[in-house]
């Protein structure tokens, strides 16, 4: 792997992990106090699973963004793909702030629904630029789809 490609991957991975860290800070405010008291559906995974899953997903996301960036930011399709990626990353971080930080379940549901929609657009643009990058987003899309269903059920039950 070239030095340029390595940097193009490491920088987005670092950015994604920074978002993960900031989201974790927002999550810590209520993950052990407010969240356990909520009514949750039977398909809710154990709390210990969320951290490891998200770390893997953020690394995959960053790697995917790096592979797209490596195609050359001067190209309009690369720019479009990365703008979509950046916006979905903002929505990703916003969800944690609203759900855990603000304890606002319905606004968080709206945000995560928007995130899921934006992820499909991001996937589409990534596939145009670099199909491997798009495929790296598939676990993230599946997890966000699951998280959307979980958020909906938590809203419905509470």
OpenMM code with the backbone's topology and positions (N, CA, C; nanometers):
from openmm import Vec3, app, unit

residues = "UNK UNK UNK UNK UNK UNK UNK UNK UNK UNK UNK UNK UNK UNK UNK UNK UNK UNK UNK UNK UNK UNK UNK UNK UNK UNK UNK UNK UNK UNK UNK UNK UNK UNK UNK UNK UNK UNK UNK UNK UNK UNK UNK UNK UNK UNK UNK UNK UNK UNK UNK UNK UNK UNK UNK UNK UNK UNK UNK UNK UNK UNK UNK UNK UNK UNK UNK UNK UNK UNK UNK UNK UNK UNK UNK UNK UNK UNK UNK UNK UNK UNK UNK UNK UNK UNK UNK UNK UNK UNK UNK UNK UNK UNK UNK UNK UNK UNK UNK UNK UNK UNK UNK UNK UNK UNK UNK UNK UNK UNK UNK UNK UNK UNK UNK UNK UNK UNK UNK UNK UNK UNK UNK UNK UNK UNK UNK UNK UNK UNK UNK UNK UNK UNK UNK UNK UNK UNK UNK UNK UNK UNK UNK UNK UNK UNK UNK UNK UNK UNK UNK UNK UNK UNK UNK UNK UNK UNK".split()
positions = [
    Vec3(0.0856, -0.1176, 0.0000),
    Vec3(0.0000, 0.0000, 0.0000),
    Vec3(0.0899, 0.1236, 0.0000),
    Vec3(0.0555, 0.2191, -0.0825),
    Vec3(0.1359, 0.3400, -0.0911),
    Vec3(0.1151, 0.4272, 0.0317),
    Vec3(0.2113, 0.5153, 0.0532),
    Vec3(0.2013, 0.6074, 0.1668),
    Vec3(0.0790, 0.6966, 0.1523),
    Vec3(0.0515, 0.7425, 0.0314),
    Vec3(-0.0649, 0.8283, 0.0078),
    Vec3(-0.1938, 0.7546, 0.0408),
    Vec3(-0.2053, 0.6318, -0.0083),
    Vec3(-0.3261, 0.5536, 0.0187),
    Vec3(-0.3401, 0.5262, 0.1686),
    Vec3(-0.2301, 0.4970, 0.2344),
    Vec3(-0.2322, 0.4731, 0.3790),
    Vec3(-0.2856, 0.5961, 0.4520),
    Vec3(-0.2358, 0.7133, 0.4160),
    Vec3(-0.2849, 0.8373, 0.4787),
    Vec3(-0.4312, 0.8614, 0.4466),
    Vec3(-0.4698, 0.8337, 0.3223),
    Vec3(-0.6093, 0.8540, 0.2826),
    Vec3(-0.7045, 0.7621, 0.3586),
    Vec3(-0.6522, 0.6518, 0.4088),
    Vec3(-0.7351, 0.5628, 0.4893),
    Vec3(-0.7256, 0.5981, 0.6379),
    Vec3(-0.6046, 0.6238, 0.6864),
    Vec3(-0.5868, 0.6503, 0.8296),
    Vec3(-0.6560, 0.7782, 0.8753),
    Vec3(-0.6563, 0.8810, 0.7944),
    Vec3(-0.7194, 1.0073, 0.8352),
    Vec3(-0.8707, 0.9905, 0.8542),
    Vec3(-0.9445, 0.9333, 0.7566),
    Vec3(-1.0884, 0.9131, 0.7816),
    Vec3(-1.1170, 0.8155, 0.8957),
    Vec3(-1.0320, 0.7135, 0.9112),
    Vec3(-1.0522, 0.6220, 1.0249),
    Vec3(-1.0381, 0.7003, 1.1551),
    Vec3(-0.9369, 0.7862, 1.1634),
    Vec3(-0.9173, 0.8681, 1.2840),
    Vec3(-1.0368, 0.9605, 1.3071),
    Vec3(-1.0876, 1.0208, 1.2013),
    Vec3(-1.2049, 1.1097, 1.2139),
    Vec3(-1.3252, 1.0299, 1.2638),
    Vec3(-1.3458, 0.9128, 1.2070),
    Vec3(-1.4593, 0.8295, 1.2499),
    Vec3(-1.4441, 0.7863, 1.3952),
    Vec3(-1.3228, 0.7510, 1.4350),
    Vec3(-1.3011, 0.7123, 1.5747),
    Vec3(-1.3161, 0.8311, 1.6693),
    Vec3(-1.2837, 0.9509, 1.6220),
    Vec3(-1.3080, 1.0711, 1.7024),
    Vec3(-1.4584, 1.0904, 1.7220),
    Vec3(-1.5363, 1.0709, 1.6165),
    Vec3(-1.6821, 1.0785, 1.6284),
    Vec3(-1.7308, 0.9723, 1.7267),
    Vec3(-1.6724, 0.8532, 1.7187),
    Vec3(-1.7092, 0.7464, 1.8127),
    Vec3(-1.6811, 0.7884, 1.9567),
    Vec3(-1.5653, 0.8480, 1.9780),
    Vec3(-1.5282, 0.8938, 2.1118),
    Vec3(-1.6252, 1.0005, 2.1614),
    Vec3(-1.6558, 1.0979, 2.0782),
    Vec3(-1.7485, 1.2049, 2.1179),
    Vec3(-1.8885, 1.1487, 2.1424),
    Vec3(-1.9299, 1.0538, 2.0598),
    Vec3(-2.0609, 0.9901, 2.0802),
    Vec3(-2.0623, 0.9121, 2.2105),
    Vec3(-1.9511, 0.8484, 2.2427),
    Vec3(-1.9418, 0.7723, 2.3683),
    Vec3(-1.9557, 0.8646, 2.4887),
    Vec3(-1.9008, 0.9842, 2.4782),
    Vec3(-1.9144, 1.0814, 2.5881),
    Vec3(-2.0616, 1.1155, 2.6093),
    Vec3(-2.1332, 1.1411, 2.4995),
    Vec3(-2.2763, 1.1717, 2.5097),
    Vec3(-2.3535, 1.0526, 2.5645),
    Vec3(-2.3132, 0.9341, 2.5237),
    Vec3(-2.3814, 0.8119, 2.5663),
    Vec3(-2.3617, 0.7858, 2.7150),
    Vec3(-2.2427, 0.8127, 2.7658),
    Vec3(-2.2117, 0.7840, 2.9055),
    Vec3(-2.2991, 0.8603, 3.0035),
    Vec3(-2.3547, 0.9721, 2.9582),
    Vec3(-2.4368, 1.0518, 3.0493),
    Vec3(-2.5629, 0.9793, 3.0937),
    Vec3(-2.6101, 0.8813, 3.0132),
    Vec3(-2.7353, 0.8165, 3.0523),
    Vec3(-2.7401, 0.6667, 3.0258),
    Vec3(-2.6328, 0.6095, 2.9762),
    Vec3(-2.6366, 0.4665, 2.9429),
    Vec3(-2.6527, 0.3795, 3.0674),
    Vec3(-2.6056, 0.4249, 3.1810),
    Vec3(-2.6174, 0.3466, 3.3040),
    Vec3(-2.7280, 0.3960, 3.3961),
    Vec3(-2.7930, 0.5048, 3.3589),
    Vec3(-2.8963, 0.5603, 3.4464),
    Vec3(-3.0325, 0.5591, 3.3777),
    Vec3(-3.0474, 0.6356, 3.2726),
    Vec3(-3.1752, 0.6509, 3.2039),
    Vec3(-3.2091, 0.5304, 3.1163),
    Vec3(-3.1153, 0.4864, 3.0356),
    Vec3(-3.1402, 0.3804, 2.9377),
    Vec3(-3.1860, 0.2481, 3.0003),
    Vec3(-3.1248, 0.2019, 3.1094),
    Vec3(-3.1707, 0.0736, 3.1665),
    Vec3(-3.3167, 0.0755, 3.2119),
    Vec3(-3.3687, 0.1929, 3.2454),
    Vec3(-3.5061, 0.2022, 3.2925),
    Vec3(-3.6099, 0.2055, 3.1816),
    Vec3(-3.5664, 0.2140, 3.0572),
    Vec3(-3.6610, 0.2169, 2.9460),
    Vec3(-3.7175, 0.0783, 2.9179),
    Vec3(-3.8402, 0.0754, 2.8683),
    Vec3(-3.8955, -0.0493, 2.8174),
    Vec3(-3.8312, -0.0740, 2.6815),
    Vec3(-3.7794, -0.1966, 2.6617),
    Vec3(-3.7096, -0.2289, 2.5382),
    Vec3(-3.7662, -0.3575, 2.4797),
    Vec3(-3.7576, -0.3717, 2.3475),
    Vec3(-3.8088, -0.4936, 2.2841),
    Vec3(-3.7197, -0.6146, 2.3152),
    Vec3(-3.7739, -0.7322, 2.2909),
    Vec3(-3.7015, -0.8561, 2.3201),
    Vec3(-3.5744, -0.8697, 2.2369),
    Vec3(-3.5688, -0.8045, 2.1211),
    Vec3(-3.4515, -0.8182, 2.0343),
    Vec3(-3.3389, -0.7200, 2.0688),
    Vec3(-3.3490, -0.6516, 2.1821),
    Vec3(-3.2438, -0.5600, 2.2250),
    Vec3(-3.1177, -0.6392, 2.2593),
    Vec3(-3.0047, -0.6049, 2.1954),
    Vec3(-2.8811, -0.6767, 2.2292),
    Vec3(-2.8296, -0.6356, 2.3667),
    Vec3(-2.7415, -0.7156, 2.4246),
    Vec3(-2.6841, -0.6769, 2.5537),
    Vec3(-2.6010, -0.5492, 2.5386),
    Vec3(-2.5981, -0.4690, 2.6413),
    Vec3(-2.5301, -0.3393, 2.6363),
    Vec3(-2.3824, -0.3508, 2.6006),
    Vec3(-2.3152, -0.4561, 2.6453),
    Vec3(-2.1716, -0.4715, 2.6203),
    Vec3(-2.1405, -0.4881, 2.4715),
    Vec3(-2.2399, -0.5263, 2.3909),
    Vec3(-2.2162, -0.5513, 2.2485),
    Vec3(-2.2020, -0.4226, 2.1666),
    Vec3(-2.2664, -0.3155, 2.2096),
    Vec3(-2.2691, -0.1926, 2.1302),
    Vec3(-2.1302, -0.1343, 2.1059),
    Vec3(-2.0484, -0.1242, 2.2086),
    Vec3(-1.9151, -0.0648, 2.1941),
    Vec3(-1.8281, -0.1356, 2.0912),
    Vec3(-1.8071, -0.2671, 2.1050),
    Vec3(-1.7241, -0.3367, 2.0064),
    Vec3(-1.7797, -0.3297, 1.8635),
    Vec3(-1.9114, -0.3414, 1.8508),
    Vec3(-1.9710, -0.3344, 1.7169),
    Vec3(-1.9442, -0.1979, 1.6552),
    Vec3(-1.9666, -0.0924, 1.7314),
    Vec3(-1.9465, 0.0416, 1.6769),
    Vec3(-1.8011, 0.0685, 1.6411),
    Vec3(-1.7084, 0.0194, 1.7198),
    Vec3(-1.5667, 0.0399, 1.6867),
    Vec3(-1.5345, -0.0238, 1.5519),
    Vec3(-1.5789, -0.1469, 1.5329),
    Vec3(-1.5555, -0.2139, 1.4040),
    Vec3(-1.6226, -0.1362, 1.2909),
    Vec3(-1.7445, -0.0925, 1.3131),
    Vec3(-1.8162, -0.0185, 1.2087),
    Vec3(-1.7471, 0.1131, 1.1746),
    Vec3(-1.6990, 0.1858, 1.2763),
    Vec3(-1.6292, 0.3116, 1.2491),
    Vec3(-1.4996, 0.2880, 1.1715),
    Vec3(-1.4294, 0.1809, 1.2009),
    Vec3(-1.3070, 0.1499, 1.1258),
    Vec3(-1.3424, 0.1150, 0.9809),
    Vec3(-1.4470, 0.0357, 0.9615),
    Vec3(-1.4901, 0.0024, 0.8254),
    Vec3(-1.5345, 0.1277, 0.7488),
    Vec3(-1.6094, 0.2155, 0.8178),
    Vec3(-1.6551, 0.3400, 0.7552),
    Vec3(-1.5368, 0.4258, 0.7125),
    Vec3(-1.4420, 0.4430, 0.8028),
    Vec3(-1.3250, 0.5250, 0.7726),
    Vec3(-1.2428, 0.4661, 0.6591),
    Vec3(-1.2264, 0.3352, 0.6603),
    Vec3(-1.1534, 0.2686, 0.5522),
    Vec3(-1.2245, 0.2910, 0.4193),
    Vec3(-1.3559, 0.2757, 0.4193),
    Vec3(-1.4340, 0.2977, 0.2976),
    Vec3(-1.4167, 0.4412, 0.2473),
    Vec3(-1.4266, 0.5376, 0.3372),
    Vec3(-1.4102, 0.6779, 0.2974),
    Vec3(-1.2692, 0.7019, 0.2434),
    Vec3(-1.1693, 0.6387, 0.3047),
    Vec3(-1.0324, 0.6536, 0.2585),
    Vec3(-1.0120, 0.5978, 0.1194),
    Vec3(-1.0745, 0.4841, 0.0907),
    Vec3(-1.0644, 0.4259, -0.0433),
    Vec3(-1.1287, 0.5162, -0.1480),
    Vec3(-1.2379, 0.5809, -0.1104),
    Vec3(-1.3023, 0.6753, -0.2029),
    Vec3(-1.2141, 0.7987, -0.2215),
    Vec3(-1.1665, 0.8532, -0.1124),
    Vec3(-1.0805, 0.9720, -0.1174),
    Vec3(-0.9566, 0.9461, -0.2025),
    Vec3(-0.9039, 0.8250, -0.1954),
    Vec3(-0.7827, 0.7906, -0.2691),
    Vec3(-0.8017, 0.7968, -0.4209),
    Vec3(-0.9244, 0.7970, -0.4659),
    Vec3(-0.9511, 0.8091, -0.6107),
    Vec3(-0.9304, 0.9513, -0.6612),
    Vec3(-0.9148, 1.0461, -0.5696),
    Vec3(-0.8850, 1.1840, -0.6086),
    Vec3(-0.9988, 1.2781, -0.5781),
    Vec3(-0.9763, 1.3667, -0.4828),
    Vec3(-1.0828, 1.4584, -0.4398),
    Vec3(-1.1208, 1.5589, -0.5483),
    Vec3(-1.0391, 1.5713, -0.6490),
    Vec3(-1.0692, 1.6628, -0.7594),
    Vec3(-1.1876, 1.6132, -0.8435),
    Vec3(-1.2171, 1.4861, -0.8367),
    Vec3(-1.3240, 1.4279, -0.9176),
    Vec3(-1.4599, 1.4568, -0.8535),
    Vec3(-1.5555, 1.5016, -0.9337),
    Vec3(-1.6855, 1.5408, -0.8772),
    Vec3(-1.7587, 1.4245, -0.8115),
    Vec3(-1.7407, 1.3025, -0.8600),
    Vec3(-1.8090, 1.1890, -0.7978),
    Vec3(-1.7484, 1.1576, -0.6614),
    Vec3(-1.6182, 1.1736, -0.6509),
    Vec3(-1.5519, 1.1524, -0.5221),
    Vec3(-1.6008, 1.2575, -0.4224),
    Vec3(-1.6049, 1.3828, -0.4652),
    Vec3(-1.6537, 1.4895, -0.3771),
    Vec3(-1.7967, 1.4618, -0.3328),
    Vec3(-1.8804, 1.4251, -0.4274),
    Vec3(-2.0208, 1.3975, -0.3945),
    Vec3(-2.0313, 1.2832, -0.2944),
    Vec3(-1.9549, 1.1767, -0.3182),
    Vec3(-1.9568, 1.0618, -0.2274),
    Vec3(-1.9116, 1.1022, -0.0875),
    Vec3(-1.8044, 1.1800, -0.0801),
    Vec3(-1.7517, 1.2193, 0.0507),
    Vec3(-1.8394, 1.3224, 0.1205),
    Vec3(-1.9082, 1.4073, 0.0453),
    Vec3(-2.0031, 1.4996, 0.1076),
    Vec3(-2.1182, 1.4195, 0.1712),
    Vec3(-2.1677, 1.3202, 0.0987),
    Vec3(-2.2710, 1.2336, 0.1555),
    Vec3(-2.2192, 1.1628, 0.2809),
    Vec3(-2.0968, 1.1134, 0.2737),
    Vec3(-2.0370, 1.0454, 0.3882),
    Vec3(-2.0281, 1.1403, 0.5078),
    Vec3(-1.9820, 1.2614, 0.4844),
    Vec3(-1.9694, 1.3584, 0.5928),
    Vec3(-2.1030, 1.3916, 0.6554),
    Vec3(-2.2047, 1.4071, 0.5728),
    Vec3(-2.3363, 1.4404, 0.6269),
    Vec3(-2.3927, 1.3248, 0.7087),
    Vec3(-2.3737, 1.2007, 0.6600),
    Vec3(-2.4256, 1.0888, 0.7383),
    Vec3(-2.3490, 1.0748, 0.8697),
    Vec3(-2.2203, 1.1114, 0.8693),
    Vec3(-2.1411, 1.1056, 0.9923),
    Vec3(-2.1925, 1.2077, 1.0941),
    Vec3(-2.2338, 1.3234, 1.0458),
    Vec3(-2.2941, 1.4245, 1.1336),
    Vec3(-2.4255, 1.3716, 1.1922),
    Vec3(-2.5070, 1.3087, 1.1082),
    Vec3(-2.6325, 1.2504, 1.1571),
    Vec3(-2.6043, 1.1400, 1.2588),
    Vec3(-2.5011, 1.0610, 1.2329),
    Vec3(-2.4615, 0.9544, 1.3237),
    Vec3(-2.4307, 1.0114, 1.4626),
    Vec3(-2.3481, 1.1139, 1.4669),
    Vec3(-2.3118, 1.1753, 1.5944),
    Vec3(-2.4334, 1.2428, 1.6592),
    Vec3(-2.5178, 1.3037, 1.5776),
    Vec3(-2.6369, 1.3720, 1.6294),
    Vec3(-2.7308, 1.2752, 1.6990),
    Vec3(-2.7398, 1.1544, 1.6452),
    Vec3(-2.8292, 1.0566, 1.7064),
    Vec3(-2.7913, 1.0326, 1.8528),
    Vec3(-2.6638, 1.0117, 1.8794),
    Vec3(-2.6194, 0.9881, 2.0174),
    Vec3(-2.6507, 1.1071, 2.1065),
    Vec3(-2.6300, 1.2271, 2.0532),
    Vec3(-2.6577, 1.3474, 2.1307),
    Vec3(-2.8056, 1.3582, 2.1668),
    Vec3(-2.8927, 1.3260, 2.0714),
    Vec3(-3.0363, 1.3373, 2.0967),
    Vec3(-3.0884, 1.2210, 2.1810),
    Vec3(-3.0489, 1.0969, 2.1458),
    Vec3(-3.1041, 0.9816, 2.2159),
    Vec3(-3.0500, 0.9718, 2.3580),
    Vec3(-2.9190, 0.9654, 2.3715),
    Vec3(-2.8603, 0.9474, 2.5048),
    Vec3(-2.8364, 1.0797, 2.5762),
    Vec3(-2.7815, 1.1769, 2.5055),
    Vec3(-2.7512, 1.3054, 2.5683),
    Vec3(-2.8763, 1.3821, 2.6071),
    Vec3(-2.9718, 1.3897, 2.5142),
    Vec3(-3.0936, 1.4665, 2.5394),
    Vec3(-3.2116, 1.3841, 2.5851),
    Vec3(-3.1979, 1.2514, 2.5799),
    Vec3(-3.3071, 1.1609, 2.6176),
    Vec3(-3.4338, 1.1907, 2.5371),
    Vec3(-3.4131, 1.2251, 2.4097),
    Vec3(-3.5241, 1.2588, 2.3202),
    Vec3(-3.5395, 1.1462, 2.2177),
    Vec3(-3.6269, 1.0527, 2.2477),
    Vec3(-3.6395, 0.9308, 2.1687),
    Vec3(-3.6975, 0.9584, 2.0295),
    Vec3(-3.8047, 1.0370, 2.0216),
    Vec3(-3.8665, 1.0620, 1.8907),
    Vec3(-3.7757, 1.1439, 1.7987),
    Vec3(-3.7157, 1.2550, 1.8443),
    Vec3(-3.6224, 1.3245, 1.7546),
    Vec3(-3.5054, 1.2351, 1.7119),
    Vec3(-3.4602, 1.1496, 1.8019),
    Vec3(-3.3527, 1.0562, 1.7666),
    Vec3(-3.3999, 0.9588, 1.6589),
    Vec3(-3.5246, 0.9160, 1.6668),
    Vec3(-3.5813, 0.8268, 1.5653),
    Vec3(-3.5855, 0.8952, 1.4289),
    Vec3(-3.6212, 1.0209, 1.4290),
    Vec3(-3.6234, 1.0968, 1.3025),
    Vec3(-3.4820, 1.1086, 1.2472),
    Vec3(-3.3864, 1.1353, 1.3338),
    Vec3(-3.2469, 1.1478, 1.2909),
    Vec3(-3.1946, 1.0157, 1.2353),
    Vec3(-3.2188, 0.9062, 1.3049),
    Vec3(-3.1650, 0.7782, 1.2590),
    Vec3(-3.2336, 0.7310, 1.1307),
    Vec3(-3.3589, 0.7685, 1.1131),
    Vec3(-3.4268, 0.7368, 0.9871),
    Vec3(-3.3611, 0.8140, 0.8730),
    Vec3(-3.3322, 0.9421, 0.8972),
    Vec3(-3.2600, 1.0220, 0.7979),
    Vec3(-3.1216, 0.9658, 0.7714),
    Vec3(-3.0558, 0.9201, 0.8772),
    Vec3(-2.9237, 0.8584, 0.8626),
    Vec3(-2.9314, 0.7362, 0.7729),
    Vec3(-3.0288, 0.6516, 0.7944),
    Vec3(-3.0431, 0.5312, 0.7133),
    Vec3(-3.0659, 0.5662, 0.5662),
    Vec3(-3.1500, 0.6647, 0.5426),
    Vec3(-3.1744, 0.7086, 0.4045),
    Vec3(-3.0457, 0.7626, 0.3430),
    Vec3(-2.9750, 0.8454, 0.4168),
    Vec3(-2.8499, 0.9025, 0.3656),
    Vec3(-2.7446, 0.7952, 0.3427),
    Vec3(-2.7475, 0.6911, 0.4231),
    Vec3(-2.6530, 0.5815, 0.4037),
    Vec3(-2.6736, 0.5125, 0.2694),
    Vec3(-2.7982, 0.4993, 0.2277),
    Vec3(-2.8231, 0.4384, 0.0968),
    Vec3(-2.7672, 0.5262, -0.0157),
    Vec3(-2.7819, 0.6576, -0.0024),
    Vec3(-2.7218, 0.7483, -0.1011),
    Vec3(-2.5693, 0.7397, -0.0965),
    Vec3(-2.5141, 0.7347, 0.0239),
    Vec3(-2.3685, 0.7238, 0.0390),
    Vec3(-2.3196, 0.5944, -0.0251),
    Vec3(-2.3895, 0.4854, 0.0010),
    Vec3(-2.3539, 0.3570, -0.0586),
    Vec3(-2.3543, 0.3679, -0.2113),
    Vec3(-2.4587, 0.4291, -0.2647),
    Vec3(-2.4703, 0.4429, -0.4105),
    Vec3(-2.3508, 0.5188, -0.4682),
    Vec3(-2.3151, 0.6308, -0.4065),
    Vec3(-2.2028, 0.7107, -0.4569),
    Vec3(-2.0697, 0.6397, -0.4358),
    Vec3(-2.0555, 0.5726, -0.3222),
    Vec3(-1.9320, 0.4966, -0.3001),
    Vec3(-1.9178, 0.3868, -0.4054),
    Vec3(-2.0286, 0.3217, -0.4409),
    Vec3(-2.0229, 0.2136, -0.5392),
    Vec3(-1.9797, 0.2653, -0.6760),
    Vec3(-2.0205, 0.3861, -0.7106),
    Vec3(-1.9783, 0.4466, -0.8367),
    Vec3(-1.8270, 0.4695, -0.8364),
    Vec3(-1.7765, 0.5182, -0.7248),
    Vec3(-1.6348, 0.5544, -0.7157),
    Vec3(-1.5464, 0.4325, -0.6909),
    Vec3(-1.5860, 0.3474, -0.5947),
    Vec3(-1.5045, 0.2315, -0.5578),
    Vec3(-1.5971, 0.1259, -0.4971),
    Vec3(-1.6324, 0.0228, -0.5716),
    Vec3(-1.7266, -0.0776, -0.5206),
    Vec3(-1.6829, -0.1427, -0.3892),
    Vec3(-1.5540, -0.1649, -0.3707),
    Vec3(-1.5073, -0.2250, -0.2444),
    Vec3(-1.5431, -0.1341, -0.1268),
    Vec3(-1.5274, -0.0038, -0.1443),
    Vec3(-1.5635, 0.0911, -0.0391),
    Vec3(-1.7123, 0.0808, -0.0065),
    Vec3(-1.7930, 0.0673, -0.1099),
    Vec3(-1.9374, 0.0535, -0.0876),
    Vec3(-1.9682, -0.0725, -0.0084),
    Vec3(-1.9030, -0.1823, -0.0426),
    Vec3(-1.9285, -0.3082, 0.0271),
    Vec3(-1.8875, -0.3003, 0.1738),
    Vec3(-1.7867, -0.2197, 0.2042),
    Vec3(-1.7455, -0.2021, 0.3440),
    Vec3(-1.8533, -0.1314, 0.4268),
    Vec3(-1.9454, -0.0618, 0.3597),
    Vec3(-2.0536, 0.0068, 0.4305),
    Vec3(-2.1712, -0.0849, 0.4624),
    Vec3(-2.1768, -0.2020, 0.4014),
    Vec3(-2.2929, -0.2894, 0.4195),
    Vec3(-2.3167, -0.3275, 0.5663),
    Vec3(-2.2143, -0.3676, 0.6431),
    Vec3(-2.2428, -0.3973, 0.7855),
    Vec3(-2.2983, -0.2762, 0.8611),
    Vec3(-2.2488, -0.1586, 0.8278),
    Vec3(-2.2967, -0.0343, 0.8899),
    Vec3(-2.4429, -0.0106, 0.8547),
    Vec3(-2.4780, -0.0281, 0.7294),
    Vec3(-2.6168, -0.0085, 0.6863),
    Vec3(-2.7083, -0.1072, 0.7582),
    Vec3(-2.6656, -0.2316, 0.7672),
    Vec3(-2.7463, -0.3328, 0.8367),
    Vec3(-2.7636, -0.2957, 0.9839),
    Vec3(-2.6546, -0.2544, 1.0480),
    Vec3(-2.6616, -0.2187, 1.1901),
    Vec3(-2.7514, -0.0966, 1.2123),
    Vec3(-2.7400, 0.0038, 1.1265),
    Vec3(-2.8243, 0.1228, 1.1414),
    Vec3(-2.9710, 0.0870, 1.1154),
    Vec3(-2.9962, -0.0035, 1.0216),
    Vec3(-3.1336, -0.0506, 1.0012),
    Vec3(-3.1872, -0.1178, 1.1268),
    Vec3(-3.1047, -0.2015, 1.1881),
    Vec3(-3.1425, -0.2669, 1.3137),
    Vec3(-3.1634, -0.1632, 1.4241),
    Vec3(-3.0706, -0.0672, 1.4338),
    Vec3(-3.0806, 0.0374, 1.5366),
    Vec3(-3.2045, 0.1238, 1.5159),
    Vec3(-3.2431, 0.1442, 1.3907),
    Vec3(-3.3644, 0.2208, 1.3616),
    Vec3(-3.4869, 0.1457, 1.4140),
    Vec3(-3.4920, 0.0155, 1.3893),
    Vec3(-3.6031, -0.0658, 1.4403),
    Vec3(-3.6042, -0.0648, 1.5935),
    Vec3(-3.4859, -0.0741, 1.6535),
    Vec3(-3.4747, -0.0712, 1.7989),
    Vec3(-3.5210, 0.0632, 1.8546),
    Vec3(-3.4765, 0.1725, 1.7925),
    Vec3(-3.5175, 0.3069, 1.8340),
    Vec3(-3.6691, 0.3222, 1.8222),
    Vec3(-3.7260, 0.2727, 1.7123),
    Vec3(-3.8702, 0.2804, 1.6940),
    Vec3(-3.9446, 0.2064, 1.8052),
    Vec3(-3.8994, 0.0850, 1.8345),
    Vec3(-3.9659, 0.0070, 1.9380),
    Vec3(-3.9505, 0.0698, 2.0756),
    Vec3(-3.8356, 0.1272, 2.1045),
    Vec3(-3.8178, 0.1947, 2.2328),
    Vec3(-3.9113, 0.3148, 2.2413),
    Vec3(-3.9258, 0.3879, 2.1326),
    Vec3(-4.0204, 0.4996, 2.1298),
    Vec3(-4.1629, 0.4492, 2.1505),
    Vec3(-4.1982, 0.3433, 2.0814),
    Vec3(-4.3351, 0.2882, 2.0886),
    Vec3(-4.3654, 0.2366, 2.2287),
    Vec3(-4.2680, 0.1730, 2.2915),
    Vec3(-4.2904, 0.1119, 2.4239),
    Vec3(-4.2844, 0.2122, 2.5382),
    Vec3(-4.2311, 0.3305, 2.5109),
    Vec3(-4.2162, 0.4279, 2.6180),
    Vec3(-4.3014, 0.5513, 2.5914),
] * unit.nanometer
topology = app.Topology()
chain = topology.addChain("A")
for resn in residues:
    res = topology.addResidue(resn, chain)
    for name in ("N", "CA", "C"):
        topology.addAtom(name, app.Element.getBySymbol(name[0]), res)
